[in-house]
Each structure stands twice: as C-alpha cells, then as structure tokens.
Amino acid sequence: MLARVGPGELTLREAHRFANRPVRVAGTLHWDVLGLYREILDGLRLAGPADSIGIDSWAVDYGLLDDSGALIGNPVHYRDGRTDGVMEQVSGSIGAETLYDVSGLQFLPFNTIYQLLAADLPAQARTLLMIPDLLAYWLTGSTGAEATNASTTGLYDVRAGDWAYPLISRLGLPRELFPPLRGPGSRIGTLRAEVAAETGLPASVPVTAVGSHDTASAVFAVPASGDRFGYVSCGTWSLAGVELTAPVLTAESRAAGFTNEVGVDGTIRYLRNVMGLWLLQESLRTWGGSASLPALLAAAAEAPPFAALVDPGDQEFLPPGDMPARIAAHCERTGQRPPSGRAETVRCILESLALGHRAAVREASRLSGRAVEVVHVVGGGARNTLLCQLTADACGLPVIAGPVEATAIGNALVQARAHGFTGDPRDLVRRTQNLTTYLPQGDETAWDHAAARIGLP
C-alpha cells in the first residue's frame, strides 16, 4: 500500500496484493517467508518512490539466524501442531501465575514461548527475529525487535518494557538470542544496495519501525474520540478489548483469558483473542468455488436467529480443516440441532462471533474499569454489514465500522509522524475515511439468553 499523509489528507493506493499460502512439508506447517519477501520486493518496485517503508505482520511467529545472518529453515506456522501440550507443561513447571505476572499474556498454545520450547533449539541459532523484523533485516541488514510484536512472545516483561531475562534464563533459552528492542517510529536503517537495485528505490530510503504487530497498527488507526471506547480488530482473528495506559495483571484477568499487549505510544491493548472470521474463511474454503459470500450473507440475514451457537474461543476451531463439519459436531455434542445448510452455518458463525465480541468488550471494561460507550470495528470485518449489526445488537452499543484497511493506515500514520507529520492521527482518520454507524436493534434479553447458552457473559 502506498499512503499519502498530510494536513487533511490520508489516502491509500494498493500497489500489489498477493496470497500468503502456508506449505506443509513432512508433516510440519511452514510459512513461505522467502515467497513473501519476493512479493514485498515486487510491491516496492510497483509502489514507486516513497519517503519511508514500514512493515507489519501477524504476531508470535519468528525466524532464527545463524552467525552469518542466514535464516535457519522456514519459519513454522503458529497453527502447526508442534506445540500441543507444551503450554500445559510450561505452566505446570513455571506456574501460570508467574507467567502472567511477567508477560500479561492470554494463554494460547501458539505463543512464541511455547513454540521455542516445542523442539530443541538449533545449535547454530544466534538471533531470533519476529516476522516483520526478519523482513526488515533482509531489506536493511539491521537486526532488532519491535516492541509491539515482542510483547506477544510471552518472553517480554510488560511492566519493565524489556525482555523478561530472568524468565528466559529459567527456561534455558540463551539471553543473546533476543536482539535489542526498538519502538514504533524509530529508524531501522536504509535499503541494502541489492534491494535498492532490485526495487528501483534509492538506497537512502529509510525503513521505519511501526506497530509491527498488525493489531497494534490497526488499533492506532481506530477513529475514536476520547477514551471511552472498545474496539474489535476483525479479520482472521477478532482482537476485542479496550486501550489502557497500564496492564491489568490480576488473577481475575488471567482467569478470564485477557492479554496485555503493547500498543503504539506505550499504550496497552487489553484484549481477548476471539477466533474471528477464520471460521467463515475455512467454511468458504471447504465449500469451494460454489460458495458466493454476498449470497450467503444475504441468506444468513434471513435465517432463524440463535438456532445454533458455538463458543468462538473454543480451541477445536483453531486448526485448518472442514469447519462446517466441526461446527455441526460441536452443536450435536452440546445438545443443539446442527445448522441445516450453508446459510444457517453462516448465521451461526456470525451470531457466535458477535457474542464473542460482546463478552470480550464487556469483560475488558469490567476488569479494567474503563467505561465503554461505543465499539469500533476495524479491519476486514468492517465490510461485513451483518456482523457489524449483530455486534451492535449483542453489545447494546453503537458500532462504528471502519476503516477497513486500519492496519495499513496505522502503519502509515506512525511512519508519517516519525518523518514530520504533527496532526492528531485519530482525528485525521475520522475526517478522511468512510465510516458507518450501526445502532443496536432488537431485544437485548434474547442476546442475554443466547450468551448464557454458550457460557459467555
């Protein structure tokens, strides 16, 4: 994406869009990170001249470099099964209370800490780089760890704002594996000569650290006015919660499954991971080319409400595979009639996600003491009008949907500010982007009963 940012101006132009296809080799699911890097180079060439480059990606996954700076194997995908049972082992040996008190992270089996302990660390490993830091290293030759993504590892001390070295040592991991931290807005470096030659960009173009965890960038682009807001960064995952100035590390917060991740400007993204549109994406993949999403959404809007519901946080929905079959099996196991067709399956998914959004925002507000008067839905889910309306209905609050490209916008705003832009980023988003407001409709009591059916508040 090529962004232009200035007083009263915030525009995006898509320069290059490409697929991100994992590859299973000998039973292990990998990212094709070299393919992604090739596409990034193509994208930079197609985008043309720029004043700065910033990279964000998903969280938790990483690459390992040897002494020479070469990558040791393709990074493993967080949905790979290698971490099965590791989280429970680590929690048993270290203590869940200790782990949460240090990192403030929701206990998820794919967190970096468990990935690193799932197999023996290669003897030649010298440096761990999160995915955006790895890509930035290939562009610039500079190693480092951007803080918003580092905070998703389980090896970051959320109070101290540094690597959790006592925990790292206790786990038997080498301290020197973890590179120096850097914050959003800092300068990573300029382009290597070969990168400049391949992209046609001047070697002097800087790569700037942004909120390199995509959710950190997306939340920075939330067009909120004031601090009494909840957010749902909705894509493959729904990250739902509130923005705070300090972490919440109570036993109740830990038990409720909330995470404290670092945001731009030292904020804390206090949120819960909800499975998100992954359930719908995998269903569409199972159904194949015969499934038209607009037609399915229109049919789902007419389907009977609350016919079947699932807890979108249930780990059985995490791996790839036949999602409609798993939803049907879950319904049978919980004494519900399974959805009778595709429209009912989509209705089940979207109502269940709306209930997951409601539970996360309400609990985040209660546990943090931060009042919520409006919910902002950003990311790809902001296009899904049915999901946005159902989220407003479930929460009993107005939902403001947009921007859709929140991650790219937040990324660009951090870069622009680092290079001289002095305006209010969120005000600029409010004034320049297309936003849609959904007011709650229907009977809130029906949502209370639906939430109780699947054990959500």
C-alpha positions in Angstrom: 0.0 0.0 0.0 1.3 3.5 -0.9 0.0 6.1 1.6 -0.1 9.8 1.4 -0.4 11.6 4.7 -0.6 15.3 5.4 -2.9 18.0 6.9 -6.4 16.9 5.9 -5.0 14.1 3.7 -4.9 10.4 4.3 -5.1 8.2 1.2 -4.1 4.7 0.3 -3.3 3.1 -3.0 -3.0 -0.6 -3.4 0.3 -1.3 -5.2 0.4 -5.1 -5.0 -1.7 -7.8 -3.4 -0.6 -11.4 -3.1 -1.6 -14.6 -1.4 0.1 -15.8 1.8 0.0 -19.6 1.4 1.4 -21.9 4.1 3.2 -25.0 3.0 3.1 -28.4 4.8 6.4 -30.3 4.5 7.0 -33.7 6.1 4.1 -33.1 8.5 5.1 -29.5 9.6 3.2 -26.4 8.5 5.6 -23.6 7.4 5.3 -20.0 6.2 6.7 -19.5 2.7 8.7 -16.5 4.0 11.0 -16.3 1.0 8.0 -16.1 -1.3 6.6 -13.3 0.9 9.8 -11.4 0.7 9.9 -11.8 -3.1 6.4 -10.4 -3.3 7.4 -7.5 -1.0 10.3 -6.6 -3.3 7.8 -6.7 -6.3 5.4 -4.5 -4.3 8.1 -1.9 -3.5 9.0 -1.8 -7.2 5.4 -1.3 -8.2 4.7 1.3 -5.5 7.5 3.6 -6.8 9.1 6.4 -4.9 8.4 6.7 -1.2 9.8 8.6 1.8 9.6 5.7 4.2 8.8 2.0 4.4 7.1 0.2 7.3 6.4 -3.5 7.8 3.7 -5.1 10.0 2.6 -8.7 10.2 0.8 -11.2 12.4 2.3 -12.0 15.8 4.1 -14.8 17.6 6.0 -16.4 14.6 9.7 -15.9 14.1 12.8 -16.8 12.1 16.2 -17.9 13.5 19.5 -16.6 12.1 22.9 -18.2 12.4 26.3 -16.5 13.0 26.4 -15.4 9.3 22.9 -13.9 9.4 21.5 -16.7 7.3 17.9 -18.0 8.0 17.8 -21.4 9.6 14.9 -23.1 7.9 11.5 -21.7 7.0 9.5 -20.3 10.0 6.9 -22.7 11.3 3.2 -21.6 11.2 1.5 -21.0 14.5 -1.3 -23.3 13.5 1.1 -26.2 13.3 0.5 -28.9 15.9 4.1 -29.0 17.3 3.1 -27.0 20.4 0.3 -29.4 21.5 0.6 -29.9 25.3 3.7 -27.6 25.6 1.7 -24.7 27.2 0.4 -27.0 29.9 3.9 -28.3 30.6 5.4 -24.8 30.9 2.5 -23.6 33.1 3.0 -26.6 35.3 6.7 -26.1 35.8 6.9 -22.3 36.0 3.4 -21.6 37.2 0.6 -19.8 35.4 0.6 -17.0 37.9 4.3 -16.3 37.4 4.0 -16.4 33.6 1.0 -14.0 33.6 2.6 -11.7 36.1 5.6 -11.2 33.9 4.0 -11.1 30.4 0.3 -10.4 31.0 -0.4 -12.7 28.0 -3.5 -14.7 27.4 -2.6 -18.4 27.5 -2.7 -19.5 23.9 -0.8 -22.7 22.7 0.9 -21.0 19.8 2.6 -18.2 21.8 6.3 -17.8 20.9 7.4 -19.1 24.3 5.8 -22.4 23.6 7.0 -22.6 20.1 10.6 -22.2 21.2 10.2 -24.9 23.8 8.3 -27.3 21.5 11.6 -28.6 19.9 15.3 -28.4 20.6 16.7 -25.0 19.6 19.1 -25.4 16.7 22.7 -25.3 17.9 23.6 -22.7 15.3 20.8 -20.3 16.3 22.1 -16.9 17.3 19.3 -14.4 16.7 15.5 -14.6 16.9 13.6 -12.2 14.7 9.8 -11.8 14.6 8.4 -12.0 11.1 8.4 -8.2 10.4 11.8 -7.8 12.0 13.1 -10.6 9.7 11.7 -8.9 6.6 13.2 -5.5 7.7 16.5 -7.2 8.3 16.6 -8.5 4.8 15.8 -5.0 3.5 18.3 -3.2 5.6 20.8 -5.5 7.3 19.7 -4.2 10.7 18.5 -6.6 13.5 16.2 -5.7 16.3 12.9 -6.4 17.9 10.0 -4.0 17.6 8.2 -3.8 21.0 4.5 -4.4 20.0 5.4 -7.7 18.4 7.9 -8.6 21.1 5.1 -8.2 23.6 3.2 -11.1 22.0 6.0 -13.7 22.7 5.4 -14.4 26.4 9.1 -13.5 26.9 8.5 -9.8 27.3 8.2 -8.1 30.7 5.1 -5.9 30.3 5.9 -3.9 33.4 9.5 -3.3 32.7 9.1 -2.8 28.9 12.1 -5.1 28.2 12.8 -8.8 27.5 12.0 -10.9 30.6 15.6 -12.1 31.1 15.0 -13.9 34.4 12.2 -15.9 32.8 14.3 -16.5 29.6 17.2 -17.9 31.7 14.9 -20.0 33.8 13.5 -21.6 30.6 17.1 -22.4 29.5 17.0 -20.1 26.5 20.1 -18.1 25.6 19.8 -14.5 26.5 21.7 -13.4 23.4 19.0 -14.9 21.2 16.9 -11.8 21.8 18.0 -8.7 19.9 17.7 -5.1 21.2 14.2 -3.7 21.4 13.0 -0.7 19.4 9.8 1.2 19.5 7.3 2.4 16.8 8.7 5.4 15.0 12.3 4.5 15.4 14.6 4.3 12.4 15.6 0.7 11.4 18.0 1.5 8.6 18.2 2.2 4.9 18.0 -0.2 2.0 20.8 -2.6 1.2 22.4 -1.8 -2.2 21.0 -5.0 -3.8 17.5 -4.2 -2.5 17.7 -0.7 -4.0 18.9 -2.1 -7.3 16.1 -4.7 -7.4 13.3 -2.3 -6.4 14.5 0.8 -8.2 14.3 2.8 -5.0 17.1 5.0 -3.7 19.3 3.2 -1.2 18.7 6.2 1.1 15.0 5.3 1.7 14.6 4.6 5.4 12.8 1.6 6.8 10.9 2.8 9.9 9.7 0.7 12.8 5.9 0.8 13.1 3.4 -1.0 15.3 4.7 -4.2 13.6 2.1 -6.4 15.2 -0.8 -5.7 12.7 -3.3 -5.3 15.6 -1.1 -2.6 17.1 -1.2 -0.7 13.9 -4.9 -1.3 13.5 -5.8 0.0 17.0 -3.6 3.1 16.3 -6.0 3.8 13.4 -9.2 3.4 15.5 -11.1 6.7 14.8 -12.0 7.2 18.5 -12.8 10.4 20.1 -11.9 10.2 23.8 -11.0 7.0 25.7 -14.5 5.5 26.4 -14.4 3.1 23.5 -14.0 -0.6 22.9 -12.5 -2.0 19.7 -12.7 -5.1 17.6 -9.9 -5.5 15.1 -11.7 -8.1 13.0 -10.1 -10.3 10.4 -8.9 -13.9 10.6 -8.9 -13.2 14.3 -11.1 -10.8 16.2 -9.0 -8.9 18.8 -11.5 -7.3 21.1 -10.9 -5.1 24.1 -10.0 -1.6 25.3 -7.0 0.7 25.2 -5.2 1.4 28.5 -2.2 3.2 29.9 -1.1 0.3 32.2 -1.5 -3.5 32.2 -4.1 -5.4 34.2 -2.3 -8.4 35.8 -4.9 -9.5 38.3 -5.8 -13.2 39.0 -9.3 -12.4 37.7 -7.9 -11.0 34.4 -5.7 -14.1 34.0 -8.6 -16.5 34.6 -10.8 -14.5 32.1 -8.2 -15.0 29.4 -7.2 -11.4 28.7 -3.9 -10.3 27.2 -1.9 -7.2 27.8 0.0 -6.4 24.6 2.0 -3.2 23.9 0.5 -0.6 21.6 1.9 2.5 19.9 2.9 5.2 22.3 3.3 2.8 25.1 -0.4 2.0 25.4 -1.6 -1.4 26.4 -4.0 -3.3 24.2 -6.1 -5.1 26.8 -8.0 -7.6 24.8 -9.1 -11.2 24.2 -8.3 -13.2 21.1 -11.6 -14.4 19.6 -11.3 -16.9 16.7 -12.7 -14.3 14.2 -13.6 -14.7 10.6 -11.3 -17.7 10.4 -14.5 -19.8 11.0 -16.1 -18.2 7.9 -13.0 -18.3 5.8 -12.4 -22.0 6.4 -16.1 -22.8 5.8 -15.9 -21.0 2.4 -12.7 -22.9 1.6 -14.5 -26.2 2.4 -17.4 -25.3 0.2 -15.2 -24.3 -2.7 -16.0 -22.2 -5.7 -19.7 -22.8 -5.5 -20.0 -20.5 -2.4 -20.8 -16.9 -3.0 -20.1 -14.8 0.1 -22.6 -12.0 -0.7 -25.3 -14.5 -1.4 -24.5 -16.5 1.7 -24.6 -13.3 3.9 -28.0 -12.3 2.4 -29.4 -15.7 3.1 -27.9 -15.7 6.6 -29.6 -12.4 7.4 -33.0 -14.2 6.7 -32.1 -17.4 8.6 -33.7 -18.0 12.0 -31.8 -16.3 14.9 -30.0 -18.2 17.6 -30.8 -21.6 16.0 -27.3 -22.9 16.8 -24.4 -21.2 18.6 -20.7 -22.1 19.3 -18.1 -20.6 21.6 -15.8 -18.9 19.1 -12.9 -19.2 21.5 -13.0 -23.0 21.6 -9.6 -24.4 20.6 -11.3 -27.1 18.5 -11.8 -24.5 15.8 -8.1 -23.5 15.6 -6.6 -25.9 13.1 -7.4 -25.8 9.4 -9.9 -28.3 8.0 -13.6 -28.9 7.5 -15.1 -26.1 9.6 -18.8 -26.7 8.9 -18.4 -30.4 10.0 -16.7 -29.3 13.2 -19.5 -26.7 13.9 -22.1 -29.4 13.3 -20.3 -31.8 15.6 -20.0 -29.2 18.3 -23.7 -28.5 18.1 -24.6 -32.2 18.4 -22.2 -32.5 21.4 -23.8 -29.6 23.1 -27.4 -30.8 22.5 -28.2 -28.4 19.7 -29.6 -29.1 16.3 -26.8 -28.6 13.8 -27.2 -25.9 11.1 -29.2 -27.4 8.3 -27.4 -25.7 5.4 -24.9 -23.1 4.5 -27.0 -20.0 5.3 -27.7 -21.4 8.8 -24.0 -22.2 9.3 -23.0 -18.6 8.4 -25.7 -17.3 10.7 -24.3 -19.5 13.5 -20.8 -18.2 12.9 -21.7 -14.5 12.8 -24.0 -14.6 15.8 -21.4 -16.6 17.7 -18.7 -14.0 16.8 -21.0 -11.2 17.9 -21.4 -12.9 21.2 -17.6 -13.3 21.5 -17.2 -9.6 20.7 -19.8 -8.7 23.4 -18.2 -10.9 26.0 -14.6 -9.6 25.3 -15.6 -5.9 25.3 -17.8 -6.2 28.4 -15.3 -8.2 30.4 -12.4 -5.9 29.3 -14.4 -2.9 30.6 -15.3 -4.6 33.9 -11.8 -5.9 34.6 -10.0 -2.6 33.7 -12.5 -0.1 35.0 -12.6 1.6 31.6 -16.1 2.6 30.6 -17.2 1.8 27.0 -19.8 3.9 25.2 -19.1 2.9 21.6 -17.4 -0.1 19.9 -15.2 0.5 16.9 -14.9 -2.4 14.4 -11.9 -2.0 12.1 -10.2 -4.3 9.6 -11.8 -6.6 7.0 -14.8 -7.4 9.3 -15.9 -3.8 9.0 -17.1 -4.7 5.4 -19.4 -7.4 6.8 -22.6 -5.4 7.5 -24.4 -8.3 9.0 -21.6 -9.0 11.5 -21.4 -5.3 12.4 -25.2 -5.0 13.0 -25.2 -8.2 15.1 -22.2 -6.9 17.1 -24.1 -3.7 17.9 -27.2 -5.7 18.8 -25.2 -8.1 21.0 -23.3 -5.3 22.8 -26.3 -3.0 23.1 -24.0 -0.2 22.0 -23.4 1.8 18.8 -20.8 0.2 16.5 -18.7 2.5 14.2 -17.3 0.4 11.4 -14.1 1.4 9.5 -11.6 1.9 8.3 -11.3 -1.4 6.6 -7.6 -1.0 5.9 -6.9 0.0 9.5 -3.6 -1.8 9.8 -2.2 -0.2 6.7 -3.4 3.2 7.9 -2.0 2.8 11.4 1.3 1.7 9.8 1.4 4.8 7.6 0.5 7.2 10.4 3.4 6.0 12.5 5.8 6.5 9.6 4.3 9.9 8.8 4.7 11.1 12.4 8.3 9.8 12.5 9.0 11.9 9.4 7.4 15.2 10.5 3.6 14.9 10.5 2.3 16.7 13.6 -1.5 16.3 13.3 -3.8 14.1 15.5 -3.8 10.7 13.9 -7.2 9.6 15.0 -8.8 12.9 14.1 -7.3 12.6 10.7 -8.8 9.1 10.3 -12.2 10.4 11.4 -12.1 13.3 8.9 -10.8 11.3 5.9 -12.1 7.7 6.0 -15.5 6.2 5.2 -17.2 5.2 8.5 -20.6 3.5 9.0 -22.6 3.6 12.3 -24.8 0.7 13.4 -27.3 1.3 16.2 -28.4 -1.6 18.3 -31.7 -3.1 17.4 -34.0 -5.9 18.7 -34.4 -7.5 22.1 -31.2 -7.4 24.2 -32.7 -10.0 26.5 -32.6 -12.5 23.6 -28.8 -11.9 23.4 -28.5 -12.4 27.2 -30.2 -15.8 26.8 -28.0 -16.7 23.8 -24.8 -15.8 25.6 -25.9 -17.9 28.6 -26.4 -20.9 26.3 -22.6 -21.0 25.4 -21.4 -19.8 28.8 -20.5 -16.3 27.9 -21.3 -13.1 29.9 
